[in-house]
Amino acid sequence: MALLPQPGDATMASANDSKWQKDAADQNFDYMFKLLIIGNSSVGKTSFLFRYADDSFTSAFVSTVGIDFKVKTVFRQDKRVKLQIWDTAGQERYRTITTAYYRGAMGFILMYDVTNEESFNAVHDWCTQTKTHAWSNACVLLVGNKCDIEESRCVTTRSGEELAKDLGLEFFETSAKENINVKAVFERLVDIICDKMSESLDSDPSLINSQTKGTRLTENTNPQQGGCQC
């Protein structure tokens, strides 16, 4: 896992930005979506990302320092979609770094741990972060992770569903360890974004000609088009 140093040292941040620019330059895709996984520390964000991107899982916990990302290309709705999925640190001391990456993100996976009530109670604060730092039309899914650990569960499925309803979000329970609903979460998020992009292009066909391939769904989407938000 690539690491970011403490705020003030931009070395690794620059390296990540260079990796982003290199991926953006590869035009072998129809769309490119920037997605972020956010939530408290230790809710399983890194394991979730590795399960989806590499189909791997390790029980060893290593706290993410700063931010890192993986790239995965998928086919959805007859389109080749490149996903840049950013894994963010949950600790407060890295918040200045991680929120800087919210801009340009088309979708967020807001994750809590069903065995950790504190992470569930923090969901409202994370929603506030997306409202403050992300585009107003960014799509957000609420995910309760570690649903395989039933014996330690302290947040019920009903509680997660009710919170998602209150926030106007779609809801999933997942397990990175048992590979439960991991792929489904990403597929649903990508489908929502694709649907929104199709609606935008239908309402303004000039977007097809005025924006470059692959980048039009990140930097140039009108943020006032409504969308999934907390």
C-alpha positions as CSV (number, residue, x, y, z in Angstrom):
1,M,0.0,0.0,0.0
2,A,1.4,3.3,-1.0
3,L,1.6,5.8,1.9
4,L,1.2,9.5,2.3
5,P,3.3,11.3,4.9
6,Q,2.1,13.8,7.4
7,P,0.5,17.0,6.0
8,G,3.1,19.4,4.7
9,D,5.2,16.8,2.8
10,A,3.8,16.7,-0.7
11,T,6.1,14.1,-2.1
12,M,3.7,11.1,-2.1
13,A,0.8,13.3,-3.0
14,S,2.6,14.3,-6.1
15,A,3.4,10.7,-6.9
16,N,-0.3,9.8,-6.6
17,D,-1.2,12.8,-8.8
18,S,1.3,11.6,-11.4
19,K,-0.3,8.1,-11.3
20,W,-3.7,9.7,-11.8
21,Q,-2.5,11.7,-14.8
22,K,-0.9,8.7,-16.4
23,D,-4.2,6.7,-16.1
24,A,-6.2,9.6,-17.5
25,A,-3.9,9.7,-20.5
26,D,-4.8,6.1,-21.4
27,Q,-7.8,6.6,-23.7
28,N,-8.8,2.9,-24.0
29,F,-12.1,3.4,-22.3
30,D,-15.4,5.2,-22.8
31,Y,-15.8,6.7,-19.3
32,M,-13.5,7.2,-16.3
33,F,-15.1,7.5,-12.9
34,K,-13.3,8.6,-9.8
35,L,-14.8,6.8,-6.7
36,L,-13.9,7.2,-3.0
37,I,-14.4,4.8,-0.1
38,I,-14.8,6.8,3.1
39,G,-15.6,6.1,6.7
40,N,-14.0,5.6,10.1
41,S,-10.7,3.9,10.6
42,S,-10.8,0.0,10.7
43,V,-14.2,-0.4,9.1
44,G,-12.6,-2.4,6.3
45,K,-12.2,0.1,3.5
46,T,-8.8,-1.3,2.3
47,S,-10.0,-4.9,2.5
48,F,-13.1,-4.0,0.6
49,L,-11.1,-2.4,-2.2
50,F,-8.6,-5.3,-2.4
51,R,-11.4,-7.8,-2.5
52,Y,-13.0,-5.9,-5.5
53,A,-9.8,-5.0,-7.4
54,D,-7.7,-8.1,-6.7
55,D,-10.1,-10.6,-5.3
56,S,-7.8,-11.0,-2.3
57,F,-8.3,-10.7,1.4
58,T,-6.0,-10.6,4.5
59,S,-7.1,-10.6,8.1
60,A,-4.1,-8.5,9.1
61,F,-5.0,-4.9,9.9
62,V,-2.8,-2.2,8.6
63,S,-4.1,1.3,9.0
64,T,-4.1,3.3,5.7
65,V,-1.9,6.4,6.0
66,G,-3.3,9.2,3.9
67,I,-4.7,7.9,0.6
68,D,-4.1,5.4,-2.2
69,F,-6.0,4.1,-5.1
70,K,-6.5,1.1,-7.4
71,V,-7.6,1.0,-11.0
72,K,-10.1,-1.4,-12.4
73,T,-11.8,-1.5,-15.8
74,V,-15.3,-2.9,-16.1
75,F,-18.1,-3.2,-18.8
76,R,-21.4,-1.7,-17.8
77,Q,-24.3,-0.7,-20.1
78,D,-22.2,-1.5,-23.2
79,K,-19.5,0.9,-22.1
80,R,-15.9,0.3,-21.1
81,V,-15.6,2.1,-17.8
82,K,-12.3,2.8,-16.0
83,L,-12.7,3.1,-12.3
84,Q,-10.1,4.9,-10.1
85,I,-11.1,3.8,-6.6
86,W,-9.5,5.8,-3.8
87,D,-9.0,4.3,-0.4
88,T,-8.9,7.0,2.3
89,A,-7.6,7.1,5.8
90,G,-10.3,7.3,8.4
91,Q,-8.2,9.1,11.1
92,E,-9.0,12.7,11.8
93,R,-5.4,13.8,11.5
94,Y,-5.5,12.9,7.7
95,R,-8.8,14.6,7.0
96,T,-7.1,17.6,5.4
97,I,-5.4,15.3,2.9
98,T,-8.3,13.0,2.2
99,T,-11.0,15.7,1.7
100,A,-8.8,17.4,-0.9
101,Y,-9.4,14.3,-3.1
102,Y,-13.2,14.6,-2.8
103,R,-13.4,17.1,-5.7
104,G,-14.0,15.4,-9.0
105,A,-15.3,12.2,-7.4
106,M,-18.5,10.9,-9.1
107,G,-19.3,8.4,-6.4
108,F,-18.7,7.6,-2.7
109,I,-19.0,4.4,-0.8
110,L,-19.7,5.5,2.8
111,M,-18.8,2.6,5.0
112,Y,-19.3,1.7,8.6
113,D,-18.6,-1.5,10.6
114,V,-21.7,-3.4,11.8
115,T,-19.7,-4.5,14.8
116,N,-18.7,-1.0,15.7
117,E,-21.4,1.4,16.8
118,E,-19.1,4.4,16.9
119,S,-18.4,4.0,13.1
120,F,-22.2,3.9,12.5
121,N,-22.8,7.0,14.6
122,A,-20.1,8.8,12.5
123,V,-22.0,8.4,9.3
124,H,-23.8,11.7,9.6
125,D,-20.4,13.5,10.0
126,W,-19.0,11.7,6.9
127,C,-22.1,12.8,5.0
128,T,-21.4,16.4,6.0
129,Q,-17.9,16.0,4.7
130,T,-19.2,15.0,1.3
131,K,-21.6,17.9,1.2
132,T,-18.9,20.3,2.1
133,H,-16.1,19.0,-0.2
134,A,-17.7,17.0,-3.0
135,W,-19.8,18.0,-6.0
136,S,-23.5,18.4,-5.2
137,N,-24.4,15.6,-7.7
138,A,-22.0,13.0,-6.4
139,C,-23.6,9.6,-5.7
140,V,-23.3,8.1,-2.3
141,L,-24.0,4.5,-1.2
142,L,-24.2,3.5,2.5
143,V,-22.5,0.2,3.2
144,G,-22.4,-1.7,6.5
145,N,-19.4,-3.9,6.3
146,K,-18.3,-7.1,8.2
147,C,-21.8,-8.6,8.1
148,D,-20.2,-12.0,8.4
149,I,-19.4,-11.4,12.1
150,E,-22.9,-11.9,13.4
151,E,-21.8,-12.8,16.9
152,S,-20.2,-9.4,17.3
153,R,-22.9,-7.4,15.5
154,C,-24.1,-4.3,17.3
155,V,-25.8,-2.4,14.4
156,T,-28.8,-4.2,13.1
157,T,-29.7,-4.4,9.4
158,R,-32.9,-2.4,10.1
159,S,-30.9,0.4,11.7
160,G,-28.7,0.6,8.6
161,E,-31.8,0.6,6.4
162,E,-33.5,3.3,8.4
163,L,-30.4,5.6,8.4
164,A,-30.0,5.1,4.7
165,K,-33.7,6.1,4.2
166,D,-33.3,9.2,6.4
167,L,-30.2,10.2,4.3
168,G,-31.8,9.4,1.0
169,L,-29.1,6.7,0.2
170,E,-29.2,3.2,-1.1
171,F,-28.0,0.6,1.4
172,F,-26.0,-2.6,1.3
173,E,-24.5,-4.9,3.9
174,T,-21.2,-6.5,2.8
175,S,-18.4,-8.7,3.8
176,A,-15.0,-8.3,2.3
177,K,-13.8,-11.5,4.0
178,E,-16.7,-13.6,2.6
179,N,-17.0,-11.6,-0.6
180,I,-20.6,-10.7,0.1
181,N,-22.1,-7.9,-2.0
182,V,-18.7,-6.4,-2.8
183,K,-19.1,-6.5,-6.5
184,A,-22.8,-5.6,-6.3
185,V,-22.0,-2.3,-4.5
186,F,-19.6,-1.2,-7.2
187,E,-21.8,-2.3,-10.0
188,R,-24.8,-0.4,-8.5
189,L,-22.7,2.7,-8.0
190,V,-21.4,2.6,-11.6
191,D,-24.9,2.0,-12.9
192,I,-26.3,5.0,-11.1
193,I,-23.5,7.3,-12.4
194,C,-24.0,5.9,-16.0
195,D,-27.7,6.6,-15.8
196,K,-27.1,10.1,-14.6
197,M,-24.6,10.7,-17.3
198,S,-27.0,9.4,-20.0
199,E,-29.7,11.8,-18.7
200,S,-27.2,14.7,-18.8
201,L,-26.1,13.9,-22.4
202,D,-29.8,13.5,-23.5
203,S,-30.6,16.9,-22.1
204,D,-27.4,18.5,-23.6
205,P,-26.0,16.6,-26.6
206,S,-23.3,19.2,-27.0
207,L,-21.4,17.6,-24.1
208,I,-20.4,14.7,-26.4
209,N,-18.5,17.0,-28.8
210,S,-17.3,19.6,-26.3
211,Q,-15.7,17.3,-23.8
212,T,-12.8,14.8,-24.3
213,K,-13.2,11.1,-24.1
214,G,-13.0,9.6,-20.7
215,T,-12.7,12.9,-18.8
216,R,-16.1,14.3,-19.4
217,L,-17.6,12.4,-16.6
218,T,-15.3,13.8,-14.0
219,E,-14.1,17.3,-14.4
220,N,-16.8,18.7,-16.7
221,T,-20.1,17.5,-15.4
222,N,-22.5,20.2,-14.3
223,P,-22.6,20.0,-10.5
224,Q,-26.1,21.5,-10.4
225,Q,-27.7,18.5,-12.1
226,G,-29.1,17.0,-8.9
227,G,-28.0,13.6,-7.8
228,C,-27.5,11.2,-4.9
229,Q,-26.4,13.1,-1.8
230,C,-26.7,13.0,1.9
